[in-house]
Amino acid sequence: MRSESSRRGRTSTRTWREGSRTARYWDAKLIGWAALSVSLGVVTAALVARLVPGLAGALLSALAMWAGVAVVIVIAFRRGRPRGLLRFRSVDLLYAVVFGIALRAVQGWFGMAAGDSGAFPSYPSVDGALPRLWWFTDGVAPVVIAPVLEELLFHGVLLVAVYRIARRGLEGATLALIASTAAFVAVHAVTSGVARWDETVSLTFVGLTCGLLVLLTGRIWGAVLTHVVFNGAWVGLTLVGTMLR
């Protein structure tokens, strides 16, 4: 009786990487819902961008895309909450600073290899002032909203589901990393119009790094914060370039 109770205790404390039943409903059906919802979000965002001009169109298009991703995340966490995935440790902040800045530096090197001048980027201005709502469209949206939603989708829902379907282990981790990174790059290519080779390579590095952080730590927040730092570094560099212009 005691040994059976001990086994149940050990089973109940396993994380999603170790086969916790808390992730049992993050499965192929969930991946199907994700593909459907994100596809609808992409199509709706593209239609809105075409039909509604200017800033309003850009905002509504972004909202449509975010809604498609958010629906997946809500469905996933209603089906289950993989044990350990949402834990936060202070070392996640260290990972974010180190990897976020390193990835931005790598992106800069690839950009220069592709022909960029290496000068600071800058925002367009109207009569010497930044565009209306730039703080949201170029600040809050890419630095806060996008990283949280994208990481929960690609390196939360998709990565965990594929890892479980592949029955864990090194092969499962490899397949989950490839699938989540490919989806991450593909969605960005469609929604952001990624065309240059250096942009594709940079996005691949971001996807691989964030995916590895989740697989190696079992936690999502290191990936989220790395993405935040990566995008935030671009905003910071662009603000500096705008002031120096």
C-alpha positions as CSV (number, residue, x, y, z in Angstrom):
1,M,0.0,0.0,0.0
2,R,2.8,2.4,0.9
3,S,4.7,1.8,-2.3
4,E,1.5,2.2,-4.4
5,S,0.8,5.5,-2.6
6,S,4.4,6.7,-3.2
7,R,4.1,5.9,-6.9
8,R,0.9,7.9,-7.1
9,G,2.6,10.8,-5.3
10,R,5.5,10.7,-7.8
11,T,3.1,10.5,-10.7
12,S,1.1,13.5,-9.5
13,T,4.2,15.7,-9.3
14,R,5.6,14.9,-12.8
15,T,5.9,17.9,-15.1
16,W,4.6,18.0,-18.7
17,R,8.1,16.9,-19.9
18,E,8.0,13.8,-17.7
19,G,4.5,12.8,-18.9
20,S,2.2,14.5,-16.5
21,R,-1.5,13.8,-17.2
22,T,-2.1,17.6,-16.8
23,A,-1.1,17.9,-20.5
24,R,-3.0,14.8,-21.8
25,Y,-5.5,17.0,-23.7
26,W,-2.9,19.0,-25.5
27,D,-3.1,16.6,-28.4
28,A,-3.6,16.4,-32.2
29,K,-7.1,17.7,-31.8
30,L,-5.8,20.9,-30.2
31,I,-3.2,21.3,-33.0
32,G,-6.1,21.1,-35.4
33,W,-8.0,23.8,-33.6
34,A,-4.8,25.9,-33.6
35,A,-4.3,25.5,-37.3
36,L,-8.0,26.5,-38.0
37,S,-8.1,29.5,-35.6
38,V,-4.7,30.9,-36.7
39,S,-5.6,30.5,-40.4
40,L,-8.8,32.3,-39.9
41,G,-6.9,35.1,-38.0
42,V,-4.4,35.4,-40.8
43,V,-7.1,35.6,-43.6
44,T,-9.2,38.0,-41.6
45,A,-6.3,40.2,-40.9
46,A,-5.3,40.3,-44.6
47,L,-8.9,41.2,-45.6
48,V,-9.2,43.9,-43.0
49,A,-5.8,45.4,-44.1
50,R,-7.0,45.6,-47.7
51,L,-10.5,46.9,-46.9
52,V,-9.7,49.4,-44.2
53,P,-7.1,52.0,-45.0
54,G,-4.6,53.8,-42.7
55,L,-4.0,53.4,-39.0
56,A,-7.5,52.0,-38.3
57,G,-6.9,49.2,-40.8
58,A,-3.5,48.3,-39.3
59,L,-5.0,48.2,-35.8
60,L,-8.0,46.1,-36.8
61,S,-5.8,43.8,-38.7
62,A,-3.5,43.2,-35.7
63,L,-6.5,42.7,-33.5
64,A,-7.9,40.0,-35.9
65,M,-4.6,38.2,-35.9
66,W,-4.3,38.4,-32.1
67,A,-7.8,37.1,-31.7
68,G,-7.1,34.1,-33.8
69,V,-4.1,33.3,-31.6
70,A,-5.8,34.1,-28.3
71,V,-8.7,31.7,-29.1
72,V,-6.2,28.8,-29.3
73,I,-4.5,29.7,-26.0
74,V,-7.9,29.9,-24.2
75,I,-9.0,26.6,-25.7
76,A,-5.7,25.0,-24.7
77,F,-5.8,26.1,-21.0
78,R,-9.4,25.2,-20.7
79,R,-8.4,21.7,-21.8
80,G,-5.6,21.5,-19.3
81,R,-2.6,23.3,-17.7
82,P,0.6,21.4,-18.2
83,R,2.3,21.1,-14.9
84,G,5.4,23.3,-14.7
85,L,4.9,25.2,-17.9
86,L,3.7,28.4,-16.2
87,R,6.2,28.4,-13.4
88,F,8.5,31.4,-13.2
89,R,12.0,31.5,-11.8
90,S,14.3,34.5,-11.4
91,V,16.9,32.9,-13.7
92,D,14.4,33.3,-16.5
93,L,15.1,37.0,-16.4
94,L,18.8,36.3,-16.9
95,Y,18.1,34.0,-19.8
96,A,16.0,36.8,-21.3
97,V,18.7,39.5,-21.1
98,V,21.5,37.2,-22.4
99,F,19.6,35.5,-25.2
100,G,17.4,38.4,-26.2
101,I,20.4,40.8,-26.7
102,A,22.5,38.1,-28.3
103,L,19.7,37.3,-30.8
104,R,19.3,41.0,-31.7
105,A,23.1,41.2,-32.2
106,V,23.0,38.2,-34.5
107,Q,20.1,39.7,-36.4
108,G,22.2,42.8,-36.9
109,W,25.1,40.8,-38.3
110,F,22.9,38.9,-40.7
111,G,21.3,42.2,-41.8
112,M,24.7,43.7,-42.6
113,A,25.7,40.5,-44.5
114,A,22.5,41.0,-46.5
115,G,23.5,44.6,-47.4
116,D,22.2,46.8,-44.6
117,S,24.4,49.8,-43.8
118,G,24.6,49.0,-40.1
119,A,23.1,52.5,-39.2
120,F,20.4,52.8,-36.5
121,P,16.9,52.2,-37.8
122,S,14.4,55.1,-37.4
123,Y,10.7,55.7,-37.3
124,P,9.0,57.9,-39.9
125,S,7.9,61.2,-38.6
126,V,5.2,63.7,-39.4
127,D,6.3,67.4,-39.0
128,G,9.1,66.2,-36.7
129,A,6.8,64.2,-34.5
130,L,6.3,60.4,-34.2
131,P,3.1,59.1,-35.8
132,R,-0.1,59.1,-33.7
133,L,-0.4,55.9,-31.5
134,W,3.2,54.9,-32.3
135,W,3.6,54.0,-28.6
136,F,1.0,51.3,-29.1
137,T,1.7,50.1,-32.7
138,D,5.5,50.2,-32.4
139,G,5.9,49.8,-28.6
140,V,3.2,47.9,-26.7
141,A,2.1,45.7,-29.5
142,P,5.5,44.3,-30.5
143,V,7.2,44.4,-27.1
144,V,4.3,43.1,-24.9
145,I,1.3,41.7,-26.7
146,A,3.0,39.8,-29.6
147,P,5.7,38.0,-27.6
148,V,3.2,36.8,-25.0
149,L,0.7,35.5,-27.5
150,E,3.3,34.1,-29.9
151,E,5.3,32.2,-27.3
152,L,2.2,30.8,-25.6
153,L,1.0,29.6,-29.0
154,F,4.2,28.3,-30.7
155,H,6.4,27.3,-27.8
156,G,3.5,26.6,-25.4
157,V,0.6,24.9,-27.2
158,L,2.3,23.6,-30.3
159,L,5.6,22.6,-28.8
160,V,4.0,20.7,-25.9
161,A,1.4,19.0,-28.0
162,V,3.9,17.8,-30.6
163,Y,6.3,16.7,-27.8
164,R,3.5,14.6,-26.2
165,I,2.3,13.1,-29.5
166,A,5.8,12.1,-30.3
167,R,6.0,10.3,-26.9
168,R,8.7,12.6,-25.4
169,G,12.4,11.7,-25.4
170,L,15.0,13.2,-27.7
171,E,13.1,12.4,-30.9
172,G,10.0,14.0,-29.5
173,A,11.9,17.1,-28.4
174,T,13.6,17.4,-31.8
175,L,10.3,17.1,-33.7
176,A,8.6,19.6,-31.3
177,L,11.4,22.0,-31.8
178,I,11.4,21.7,-35.6
179,A,7.6,21.9,-35.8
180,S,7.2,25.0,-33.5
181,T,10.1,26.8,-35.2
182,A,8.8,26.1,-38.7
183,A,5.3,27.4,-37.7
184,F,6.8,30.4,-36.0
185,V,8.8,31.4,-39.2
186,A,5.9,30.6,-41.6
187,V,3.3,32.7,-39.8
188,H,5.7,35.6,-39.6
189,A,6.5,35.2,-43.3
190,V,2.8,35.4,-44.2
191,T,1.8,38.2,-41.8
192,S,4.9,40.4,-42.0
193,G,5.9,39.9,-45.6
194,V,9.3,38.4,-44.7
195,A,11.2,38.1,-48.0
196,R,15.0,38.6,-47.3
197,W,17.1,35.6,-46.4
198,D,18.5,37.3,-43.3
199,E,15.1,37.9,-41.9
200,T,14.2,34.3,-42.3
201,V,17.4,33.1,-40.7
202,S,17.0,35.6,-37.8
203,L,13.5,34.4,-37.1
204,T,14.7,30.8,-37.2
205,F,17.3,31.5,-34.6
206,V,14.7,33.2,-32.4
207,G,12.3,30.3,-32.8
208,L,15.0,27.7,-32.0
209,T,16.3,29.6,-29.0
210,C,12.9,30.1,-27.4
211,G,11.9,26.5,-28.1
212,L,15.1,25.2,-26.6
213,L,14.5,27.3,-23.5
214,V,11.1,25.7,-23.0
215,L,12.3,22.2,-23.6
216,L,15.4,22.5,-21.3
217,T,13.7,24.4,-18.5
218,G,10.1,23.1,-18.8
219,R,8.9,26.8,-18.3
220,I,7.5,29.2,-20.8
221,W,8.5,32.6,-19.3
222,G,12.2,32.4,-20.3
223,A,11.1,32.2,-23.9
224,V,8.4,35.0,-23.5
225,L,10.9,37.4,-21.8
226,T,13.6,36.6,-24.4
227,H,11.2,37.5,-27.1
228,V,10.3,40.7,-25.2
229,V,13.9,41.7,-24.9
230,F,14.6,40.9,-28.6
231,N,11.7,43.0,-29.8
232,G,12.3,45.7,-27.2
233,A,15.9,46.1,-28.2
234,W,14.7,46.9,-31.7
235,V,12.3,49.5,-30.4
236,G,15.1,51.0,-28.3
237,L,17.6,51.1,-31.2
238,T,14.9,52.7,-33.5
239,L,14.1,55.4,-31.0
240,V,17.8,56.2,-30.7
241,G,18.1,56.3,-34.5
242,T,15.0,58.6,-34.7
243,M,16.5,61.1,-32.2
244,L,19.9,61.1,-34.0
245,R,18.4,61.6,-37.5
